């Protein structure tokens, strides 16, 4: 395995959407949402804030 390649893990997947994370070679963890033809990229702190937003939204 190339040490310059991230280690990825699928967090959740449907027929149209996918959430996955990558442990980057520099030690950073990034999160990714693929929503049809749009992909959103998050650093860990952004991801945590996004999940807080979604929990708040779902709870209403």
C-alpha positions in Angstrom: 0.0 0.0 0.0 1.3 3.5 -0.9 1.8 5.6 2.2 0.6 8.7 0.3 -2.9 7.3 -0.3 -5.7 8.0 2.2 -7.4 5.1 4.0 -11.1 5.4 3.2 -14.2 4.0 4.9 -17.8 4.2 3.8 -20.0 5.5 6.6 -23.4 5.1 4.9 -24.7 4.6 1.4 -28.0 4.6 -0.5 -28.6 4.2 -4.2 -28.0 7.9 -4.8 -26.0 9.2 -1.8 -22.8 8.3 0.0 -21.0 9.4 3.1 -17.4 8.4 3.5 -14.3 9.4 5.5 -10.6 9.4 4.7 -7.7 9.2 7.0 -5.2 11.3 5.1 -1.4 10.6 5.1 -0.8 13.9 7.0 -2.9 12.7 9.9 -6.0 14.8 9.1 -9.4 13.0 8.8 -11.8 14.3 6.1 -15.4 13.6 5.6 -17.2 13.6 2.2 -20.9 13.6 1.2 -21.7 12.6 -2.4 -25.2 13.8 -3.3 -25.8 12.8 -6.9 -23.5 15.1 -8.9 -22.5 17.3 -5.8 -19.7 16.3 -3.4 -19.2 18.2 -0.1 -15.9 17.9 1.7 -15.4 18.6 5.4 -12.5 18.7 7.8 -13.3 17.0 11.1 -14.4 20.2 12.9 -16.7 21.2 10.1 -18.1 17.7 10.0 -19.0 17.8 13.7 -20.7 21.1 13.2 -22.6 19.8 10.2 -23.8 16.8 12.2 -25.0 19.1 15.0 -26.9 21.1 12.4 -28.5 18.0 11.0 -29.5 16.7 14.5 -31.1 20.1 15.2 -32.9 20.0 11.9 -34.2 16.4 12.3 -35.3 17.2 15.9 -37.7 19.9 14.7 
